[in-house]
């Protein structure tokens, strides 16, 4: 699990993402390719499609992160408490795993339907979460100001979040879809 991070907000995100990785390994490693791609209904997503969706979303953020998380980024050595920005607060409502209302993903962030994904997609998914954790750790290590350094949203570059919101959105979104994947698996076994 590694050492605890200095910034409590980042430490919680790291722990949450590590929990998602462990749950994915436990819950889905034994699925066959057919089960991995099984859908409860034609309009529902399979376990594979949930993972692919998160990978598509991350592909919009990933190129930005190395440019934002650098030794030259704005610092906050006091590790001030995270303050959510306006747009971050809105997006967190959409991906909150505690909320029961479903918000459809924008078309450009949806996985291709009727695809037959290989089981290796699970490893890609785990690697994406591990990469996010490394960015969280580097942000903490460099004492980057998570309230002032911003990143463009996956939807449009006109919407920006502070890094603290981005990492929290990433964590919430992965936990939201983890719950969805577990429901799909449960329906599969009925």
NUTORTOR-470971 format. One line per 4 residues: for each residue x, y, z of N, C-alpha, C, O, CB. Coordinates in steps of 0.1 Angstrom, whole numbers. Glycine has a CB too. Example, Ala and Ser with C-alpha at 12.3 -4.5 7.8 and 13.67 -1.06 7.14 Angstrom:
2
132/-57/78/123/-45/78/132/-33/78/142/-33/85/113/-45/90 | 128/-22/71/137/-11/71/129/0/79/134/11/80/141/-6/57
This chain:
190
8/-12/0/0/0/0/8/13/0/4/23/-4/-9/0/12 | 21/12/4/29/23/4/28/32/17/20/29/26/27/32/-8 | 35/43/17/35/52/28/23/62/27/18/65/16/48/60/30 | 18/67/39/7/77/38/13/90/33/25/93/34/1/79/52
4/97/26/8/110/20/7/121/30/-1/120/39/0/113/7 | 14/132/27/14/143/37/0/150/36/-5/154/47/25/153/33 | -5/152/24/-18/159/23/-29/149/25/-31/139/17/-19/166/9 | -38/151/35/-49/142/38/-58/140/27/-63/128/25/-56/147/50
-62/150/19/-71/148/7/-65/139/-3/-72/130/-7/-74/162/1 | -52/140/-6/-46/131/-15/-44/117/-10/-45/107/-17/-32/137/-19 | -41/116/3/-40/103/10/-53/95/9/-53/83/6/-36/105/24 | -65/102/11/-78/96/10/-80/91/-4/-85/80/-6/-89/105/14
-77/99/-14/-79/95/-28/-70/83/-32/-75/73/-38/-75/107/-38 | -58/83/-27/-49/72/-29/-55/59/-23/-55/48/-30/-35/74/-23 | -59/60/-11/-65/48/-5/-78/43/-12/-79/31/-14/-69/51/10 | -86/52/-16/-98/49/-24/-95/42/-37/-101/31/-40/-107/61/-27
-85/47/-44/-81/41/-57/-74/27/-55/-77/18/-63/-71/50/-65 | -66/26/-44/-61/13/-41/-72/3/-38/-71/-9/-41/-51/14/-29 | -82/7/-31/-94/-1/-28/-101/-6/-41/-105/-17/-42/-103/6/-19 | -102/3/-51/-108/-1/-63/-100/-11/-70/-105/-21/-75/-110/12/-73
-87/-10/-70/-78/-19/-77/-80/-33/-70/-81/-43/-77/-63/-15/-76 | -80/-34/-57/-81/-46/-50/-95/-53/-53/-96/-65/-55/-80/-44/-35 | -105/-45/-53/-119/-50/-56/-120/-55/-70/-126/-66/-72/-129/-39/-54 | -113/-49/-80/-113/-53/-94/-106/-67/-95/-111/-76/-101/-107/-43/-103
-95/-68/-88/-87/-80/-88/-95/-92/-82/-95/-103/-87/-74/-79/-81 | -102/-89/-71/-110/-99/-64/-122/-103/-72/-126/-115/-74/-113/-95/-50 | -129/-93/-77/-143/-95/-82/-143/-99/-97/-152/-106/-101/-150/-82/-81 | -133/-96/-105/-134/-98/-119/-123/-107/-126/-124/-110/-137/-135/-85/-126
-113/-110/-118/-102/-118/-124/-107/-132/-129/-101/-137/-138/-91/-120/-113 | -117/-137/-123/-121/-151/-127/-131/-151/-138/-136/-162/-143/-127/-158/-115 | -135/-139/-143/-145/-139/-154/-139/-144/-167/-128/-142/-170/-150/-124/-156 | -148/-151/-175/-144/-155/-188/-146/-143/-197/-152/-133/-193/-153/-168/-193
-141/-144/-209/-143/-133/-219/-158/-131/-222/-162/-119/-223/-135/-135/-232 | -165/-141/-222/-179/-140/-225/-186/-133/-213/-194/-124/-215/-186/-154/-227 | -183/-136/-201/-188/-130/-189/-184/-115/-188/-192/-107/-184/-184/-137/-176 | -171/-113/-191/-166/-99/-191/-173/-90/-200/-175/-78/-197/-151/-99/-195
-178/-95/-211/-186/-87/-221/-201/-88/-220/-208/-82/-229/-181/-91/-235 | -206/-96/-211/-220/-98/-210/-227/-86/-205/-223/-79/-196/-223/-110/-200 | -239/-83/-210/-247/-72/-207/-261/-77/-201/-266/-86/-207/-249/-62/-218 | -266/-70/-191/-279/-74/-185/-290/-71/-195/-301/-77/-195/-282/-67/-172
-288/-61/-204/-298/-57/-214/-290/-50/-225/-279/-45/-223/-309/-48/-208 | -296/-48/-237/-288/-42/-248/-284/-28/-245/-273/-23/-250/-297/-42/-260 | -291/-20/-237/-288/-6/-234/-279/-5/-222/-274/6/-219/-300/2/-232 | -276/-16/-215/-267/-16/-203/-253/-18/-208/-250/-23/-219/-271/-26/-193
-244/-15/-199/-230/-17/-202/-225/-30/-195/-230/-34/-184/-221/-5/-197 | -216/-37/-201/-209/-48/-195/-198/-44/-186/-195/-32/-185/-203/-58/-206 | -193/-53/-179/-181/-50/-170/-170/-44/-179/-164/-34/-175/-176/-63/-163 | -168/-50/-190/-157/-45/-200/-160/-31/-204/-151/-23/-205/-156/-54/-212
-173/-28/-207/-176/-15/-212/-174/-4/-201/-171/7/-204/-190/-14/-217 | -177/-8/-189/-175/2/-178/-160/5/-177/-157/17/-175/-180/-4/-164 | -152/-5/-178/-137/-3/-177/-133/6/-189/-125/15/-188/-130/-16/-177 | -138/2/-201/-134/9/-213/-138/24/-212/-130/33/-216/-140/3/-226
-150/27/-207/-154/41/-205/-145/48/-196/-141/60/-200/-169/41/-199 | -141/43/-185/-131/50/-176/-118/52/-183/-111/62/-181/-129/42/-163 | -113/43/-191/-101/44/-199/-102/55/-209/-93/63/-211/-97/31/-206 | -114/56/-216/-116/67/-226/-116/81/-219/-109/90/-223/-130/65/-233
-123/82/-207/-123/94/-200/-109/98/-196/-104/109/-197/-132/93/-187 | -101/88/-190/-88/91/-186/-79/95/-197/-69/103/-195/-82/79/-179 | -81/90/-209/-73/94/-221/-74/109/-224/-65/114/-230/-77/86/-233 | -84/115/-219/-86/130/-221/-77/138/-210/-73/149/-213/-101/134/-220
-75/132/-199/-68/138/-188/-53/135/-189/-45/143/-186/-74/134/-174 | -50/123/-192/-36/118/-191/-26/126/-197/-15/129/-191/-35/104/-197 | -28/132/-210/-17/140/-215/-15/153/-208/-4/159/-209/-21/143/-230 | -24/158/-200/-23/170/-193/-15/169/-180/-8/178/-176/-37/176/-190
-16/157/-174/-11/155/-160/4/157/-159/9/164/-150/-14/141/-155 | 12/152/-169/27/154/-167/31/169/-169/41/174/-164/34/146/-178 | 22/177/-176/25/191/-178/21/199/-165/27/210/-163/17/196/-190 | 12/194/-157/7/201/-146/15/197/-133/17/205/-124/-8/198/-144
19/184/-132/25/179/-120/40/179/-123/46/169/-126/20/165/-117 | 46/191/-121/61/192/-123/67/200/-111/60/206/-103/63/200/-137 | 80/199/-110/87/207/-99/84/222/-101/86/229/-91/102/204/-100 | 80/227/-112/78/241/-114/64/245/-111/61/257/-112/82/244/-129
55/236/-108/41/239/-105/40/247/-92/49/247/-84/32/226/-105 | 29/255/-91/27/263/-79/26/254/-67/20/244/-67/13/271/-81 | 34/258/-57/35/250/-44/26/254/-33/20/265/-33/49/251/-39 | 23/245/-24/16/247/-12/22/238/-1/17/228/2/0/244/-14
33/243/4/41/235/14/33/233/27/36/225/36/54/241/17 | 23/242/30/15/241/42/4/230/40/-3/227/50/8/254/45 | 2/225/28/-8/214/25/-22/219/30/-28/212/38/-4/201/32 | -26/231/25/-39/237/29/-50/227/25/-49/219/16/-41/250/21
-61/227/33/-72/219/30/-77/221/16/-77/232/11/-83/221/41 | -82/210/10/-87/211/-3/-100/219/-3/-109/217/5/-90/197/-9 | -101/228/-13/-113/236/-15/-119/233/-29/-112/236/-39/-111/252/-13 | -130/228/-30/-136/224/-42/-140/237/-50/-145/247/-45/-149/216/-40
-137/237/-63/-141/248/-72/-156/246/-76/-162/235/-74/-132/248/-84 | -161/256/-83/-175/256/-87/-178/244/-97/-187/236/-94/-179/269/-94 | -170/243/-107/-172/232/-117/-169/218/-111/-175/209/-114/-163/235/-130 | -159/218/-103/-155/205/-96/-167/200/-88/-170/188/-88/-143/207/-88
-173/209/-81/-185/206/-73/-196/200/-81/-203/190/-77/-190/218/-65 | -198/206/-93/-209/202/-102/-206/188/-107/-214/179/-107/-211/212/-114 | -194/186/-112/-190/173/-118/-190/162/-107/-193/150/-110/-176/174/-124 | -186/165/-95/-187/155/-84/-201/150/-81/-203/139/-77/-180/161/-71
-211/159/-83/-225/154/-82/-228/144/-92/-236/135/-90/-234/166/-83 | -223/145/-104/-225/136/-115/-219/122/-113/-225/112/-117/-220/141/-128 | -208/122/-106/-201/109/-105/-201/104/-90/-194/94/-87/-186/111/-109 | -209/110/-82/-209/105/-68/-215/91/-67/-226/89/-71/-218/115/-59
-207/82/-62/-212/68/-61/-223/66/-51/-230/56/-51/-200/59/-57 | -225/76/-42/-236/75/-32/-250/79/-38/-260/75/-33/-233/84/-20 | -250/86/-49/-262/90/-55/-268/79/-64/-261/71/-70/-260/103/-64 | -281/79/-64/-288/68/-71/-292/72/-85/-296/63/-93/-300/63/-64
-292/85/-89/-297/88/-102/-286/86/-112/-274/89/-109/-302/103/-102 | -290/81/-124/-280/78/-134/-279/90/-144/-289/96/-148/-285/66/-142 | -267/94/-147/-264/105/-156/-257/98/-168/-246/93/-166/-255/116/-149 | -262/99/-180/-256/93/-191/-243/100/-195/-241/112/-194/-265/93/-203
-233/92/-199/-220/97/-203/-222/104/-216/-229/100/-225/-209/86/-204 | -214/115/-219/-215/122/-232/-210/112/-243/-202/103/-240/-205/134/-232 | -216/113/-254/-214/103/-265/-199/101/-268/-195/89/-269/-220/109/-278 | -191/111/-268/-176/109/-271/-169/102/-260/-157/98/-262/-170/123/-272
-175/100/-248/-169/93/-237/-174/79/-235/-171/72/-226/-170/101/-224 | -184/75/-244/-190/61/-242/-182/51/-250/-175/54/-260/-204/62/-248 | -181/39/-245/-174/28/-252/-182/24/-264/-194/25/-264/-172/16/-242 | -175/20/-275/-182/15/-286/-191/3/-282/-187/-6/-275/-172/10/-297
-204/4/-287/-213/-7/-283/-210/-19/-292/-204/-19/-302/-228/-2/-285 | -215/-30/-287/-214/-43/-293/-199/-47/-296/-196/-54/-306/-221/-43/-306 | -190/-43/-287/-176/-47/-289/-174/-59/-280/-180/-62/-270/-167/-35/-284 | -164/-67/-285/-159/-78/-277/-145/-76/-272/-136/-78/-279/-160/-91/-286
-145/-71/-259/-132/-67/-254/-124/-79/-248/-130/-88/-243/-134/-57/-243 | -111/-79/-250/-103/-90/-245/-102/-88/-230/-103/-77/-224/-89/-90/-251 | -99/-99/-223/-97/-99/-209/-85/-90/-205/-85/-86/-193/-95/-113/-203 | -76/-88/-214/-64/-80/-210/-68/-65/-207/-60/-58/-202/-54/-80/-222
-80/-61/-211/-85/-48/-208/-85/-46/-192/-84/-35/-188/-100/-46/-213 | -87/-57/-185/-87/-56/-170/-73/-51/-165/-72/-42/-156/-90/-69/-163 | -62/-56/-172/-49/-51/-168/-47/-37/-172/-41/-29/-165/-38/-60/-174 | -52/-33/-184/-51/-19/-188/-58/-10/-178/-53/1/-174/-58/-17/-202
-70/-15/-173/-78/-7/-163/-70/-5/-150/-69/5/-144/-91/-14/-160 | -64/-16/-145/-56/-16/-133/-44/-7/-135/-40/1/-126/-51/-30/-129 | -37/-7/-146/-26/1/-149/-30/16/-149/-22/25/-144/-19/-2/-162 | -42/19/-154/-46/33/-154/-48/38/-140/-43/49/-136/-60/34/-162
-54/30/-131/-56/34/-117/-42/35/-110/-40/45/-102/-65/24/-110 | -33/26/-113/-20/27/-107/-13/40/-112/-5/46/-104/-11/15/-111 | -15/44/-124/-9/56/-129/-15/68/-123/-7/78/-119/-11/57/-145 | -28/68/-120/-34/80/-113/-28/80/-99/-25/91/-94/-49/78/-113
-26/69/-93/-20/69/-79/-7/75/-80/-3/83/-71/-20/54/-74 | 1/71/-90/15/77/-91/14/93/-92/23/100/-87/23/71/-103 | 5/97/-100/3/112/-101/-1/118/-88/3/129/-85/-7/115/-113 | -10/111/-81/-14/116/-67/-2/117/-58/0/127/-51/-25/107/-61
6/106/-58/18/106/-50/28/117/-54/34/124/-45/25/92/-51 | 30/119/-67/40/129/-71/35/143/-68/43/152/-64/42/128/-87 | 22/145/-69/16/158/-65/19/161/-50/22/172/-47/0/158/-67 | 17/151/-42/20/152/-28/35/154/-25/39/163/-18/15/140/-20
43/146/-32/58/147/-30/63/161/-34/72/166/-27/65/136/-39 | 57/167/-44/62/180/-49/55/192/-42/57/203/-45/60/181/-64 | 46/188/-33/38/199/-26/31/208/-35/30/220/-33/47/207/-16 | 25/203/-46/18/211/-56/5/216/-50/-2/208/-43/15/203/-69
1/228/-53/-11/234/-48/-23/228/-55/-26/232/-66/-10/250/-49 | -30/219/-48/-41/212/-55/-54/221/-56/-63/218/-63/-45/200/-47 | -53/233/-50/-64/243/-51/-62/253/-62/-72/259/-67/-66/250/-38 | -50/255/-66/-47/265/-76/-43/260/-90/-45/266/-100/-35/274/-71
-36/248/-90/-32/242/-103/-45/236/-109/-52/228/-103/-21/232/-102 | -48/239/-122/-60/234/-128/-57/225/-140/-46/225/-146/-69/246/-133 | -68/218/-144/-67/208/-155/-81/209/-162/-91/211/-156/-65/193/-150 | -80/207/-176/-92/208/-184/-101/195/-181/-95/185/-179/-89/209/-199
-114/197/-182/-123/185/-180/-122/176/-193/-117/180/-203/-137/190/-178 | -127/164/-191/-127/155/-202/-137/158/-213/-137/153/-224/-129/141/-197 | -146/167/-209/-157/171/-218/-154/182/-228/-156/181/-240/-170/174/-210 | -147/193/-222/-143/204/-230/-132/212/-223/-132/212/-210/-156/213/-233
-124/218/-231/-113/226/-224/-118/239/-219/-111/246/-212/-102/229/-235 | -131/242/-221/-137/254/-215/-140/252/-200/-142/262/-193/-150/258/-223 | -141/240/-196/-143/237/-182/-130/232/-175/-123/223/-181/-155/226/-180 | -127/238/-164/-115/234/-157/-118/231/-142/-128/236/-137/-104/246/-158
-110/222/-137/-111/218/-123/-97/221/-117/-87/221/-123/-115/203/-121 | -97/223/-103/-84/223/-97/-80/208/-95/-88/199/-96/-85/230/-83 | -67/206/-93/-62/192/-92/-68/184/-81/-71/172/-83/-47/192/-90 | -71/190/-70/-78/183/-59/-92/178/-64/-95/167/-60/-80/192/-47
-99/186/-71/-112/182/-76/-110/171/-87/-117/161/-87/-120/193/-83 | -100/172/-96/-98/162/-106/-95/149/-100/-102/139/-103/-86/166/-115 | -86/148/-90/-83/135/-84/-95/129/-77/-98/117/-77/-71/137/-74 | -103/138/-70/-115/133/-63/-125/128/-73/-132/118/-71/-121/144/-55
-127/135/-85/-136/131/-95/-132/117/-101/-140/108/-102/-137/141/-107 | -119/116/-103/-114/103/-108/-117/92/-98/-121/81/-102/-98/104/-110 | -115/94/-85/-117/84/-75/-132/81/-74/-136/69/-74/-112/89/-61 | -141/91/-74/-155/89/-73/-160/82/-85/-169/73/-84/-163/102/-71
-156/86/-97/-160/80/-110/-157/65/-110/-165/57/-115/-154/87/-122 | -144/62/-106/-140/48/-106/-149/39/-96/-152/28/-99/-125/46/-103 | -152/45/-85/-160/38/-75/-174/37/-79/-181/27/-77/-159/45/-61 | -179/47/-86/-193/46/-92/-194/34/-102/-203/27/-101/-196/60/-99
-184/33/-111/-185/23/-121/-181/9/-115/-185/-1/-120/-176/26/-133 | -173/9/-104/-170/-4/-97/-183/-9/-92/-186/-21/-94/-160/-2/-86 | -191/-1/-86/-204/-6/-81/-213/-11/-93/-220/-21/-91/-212/6/-73 | -213/-4/-104/-221/-8/-115/-216/-21/-120/-224/-30/-124/-220/3/-127
-202/-23/-121/-197/-36/-126/-201/-47/-116/-204/-59/-121/-181/-35/-127 | -201/-45/-103/-205/-55/-94/-220/-59/-96/-224/-70/-94/-202/-50/-79 | -228/-49/-99/-242/-51/-101/-244/-60/-114/-252/-69/-114/-250/-38/-103 | -236/-57/-124/-237/-65/-136/-233/-80/-133/-240/-89/-138/-227/-59/-147
-222/-82/-126/-218/-95/-122/-228/-102/-114/-231/-114/-116/-205/-95/-114 | -235/-95/-105/-245/-101/-97/-257/-105/-105/-262/-116/-103/-250/-91/-86 | -261/-97/-115/-272/-101/-124/-268/-113/-133/-277/-121/-136/-276/-89/-133 | -255/-114/-136/-250/-125/-144/-252/-138/-137/-255/-148/-143/-235/-123/-147
-251/-138/-124/-252/-150/-116/-266/-153/-111/-268/-162/-103/-243/-148/-104 | -276/-146/-116/-290/-148/-111/-297/-158/-121/-308/-162/-119/-298/-135/-111
